[in-house]
Amino acid sequence: MHSLESVDGVGPAVAKKLRDACIFTAELLAVQNPCELVTKTGLGEGICKKIVRSARQVVGTYGFMSGLEVEKTASSRPRLKTGVPQIDAYLLGGIESGTIVELYGPARGGKTQWCAQFSVMAQMPPEKGGLGGRVLWLDTESSFEPHVIRGIAYRFGLDPDVVLGNIGRAKVVLSSQMAELFESIPRLCVEDERRLRIIDSLTGLFRAEYTGLDQLRLRQADLNGLLNQMRRVSAATGAIFVYTNQVMANISPISRLPIIPVGGHVLAHGSDYRFYTRRTKDDIRHLELQDNAGIPEFEFDASLGWGGLYSSSAERKSIEPQVLNYLKKIGLSIGPAEESAKSSKRGRGKTEVGEMVAEECEEELEEMIQIE
C-alpha cells in the first residue's frame, strides 16, 4: 500500500479531507470517480482530477501491461481455498483475491454454510490457502451462528475463540444501513486487515423494501451502486467480497429454468465467480460454477455436516464426531451425528422445484422483469 502523501498534489490538508471521506491510501484514491470525490471532500474539481490521475501513476496498475506482465501479477496474488480440495482444484487453487463471489440458490442450499467456511479459511495463512486476514460479515437474515464458526475452526485446527474474535458481524435491517456500512469498509480493510467481506444476503432487504414496478429501476440502480463499490474496494485492497443471492420462481412460458436468481442482469454481470448451490438429498449440497472468465463450468457434490462442507459423506463421518465432541465440551447440547442425518430425511416428500414454485408462485410479476 502507498500512503496518500506519496501522491503528487496531496498535502496535509488534502490528505485530511481524503481520510475524512474514508480514503486512506493511494490505491483507494486511484479508484475514485473525480466527480464523486468533489462531493465527498469539498475539494475543487481540478484538484480531484489531478490527484486521482497522480494516484493511478503511483499505483502503476491501471495503464497498459503486456500479457506476460498480467500473468505474472495474477500468479503472485493469494488464492482463498474453499476447504474442499476437489473444488479448489477446479478453481486452479482457490478463489482469486480482489474478486467478487456470488452464491445463489434456494433456501437450505448451503449458501450461509459456504460463507461460514470461507470466513474461517480466510484467516489461515497464505501458505495454507488463506488470506491471513480478518473478516467482515453483514448479516441481513440473522443467519450468523457462532457455534457453526467454532465447529469449522476446530476442524481446520484453528483456535475457535481467535477465529470468532476476528469476525466483525453487523446486523443489517435496512438497505440504507447497508449502504452506510459500505462507507466504512475501506477503512476497516486498510487499518484492520479485513481481507474477506460477506454479505448474507445482498438482495433480501431490497426485495422487501422496493416493491412495485415503479420502484424496480431504483432498486436496480442501488444494487448496481453497491456492486460498483465492491469492485473498487476489491481492486484497491485485494480483498474478496462474497455475497449470497436469493431466487424466485420463473413463470415464463418460454424458459426451461424453474427458478432464476434475483437481481436480473445487474447481478449477473456483477460477480467474477457465480455459483449456484442447492440441496439434493440428505446431507448433499450440489455446487455449480456457472460463470467465470477463466475457468470452465463445473459441478460438485459436497457433504454438509458439523464442521462445514466436506469432500464426501465418508470424510464427514470420519471427522464430524471429533467436531461434535468439541462442541459438547464447550456446553452445546447436540445429539449424535447419525440422528441429525436421520432428521434431515423426515418430511421431504416434495421435490425441490415443487417447493420453490409453491413458495414463490405468489411473487409479483414485476420481479420477473430483468433490466440493466
Secondary structure by P-SEA (a helix, b strand, c coil): cccccccccccaaaaaaaaaaccccaaaaaaccaaaaaaaccccaaaaaaaaaaaaaaacccccccaaaaaaaaaabbbbbcccaaaaaaacccccccbbbbbbbccccaaaaaaaaaaaaaaccccccccccccccccccccccaaaaaaaaaaacccaaaaaaabbbbbbccaaaaaaaaaaaaaaaacccccbbbbccccaaaaaccccccaaaaaaaaaaaaaaaaaaaaaaccbbbbbbbbbbbbccccccccccccccccccccccbbbbbbbccccbbbbbbccccccccbbbbbbbccccccccaaaaaacaaaaaaaaaaaccccccaaaaaaaaaccccccaaaaaaaaccccccccccccc
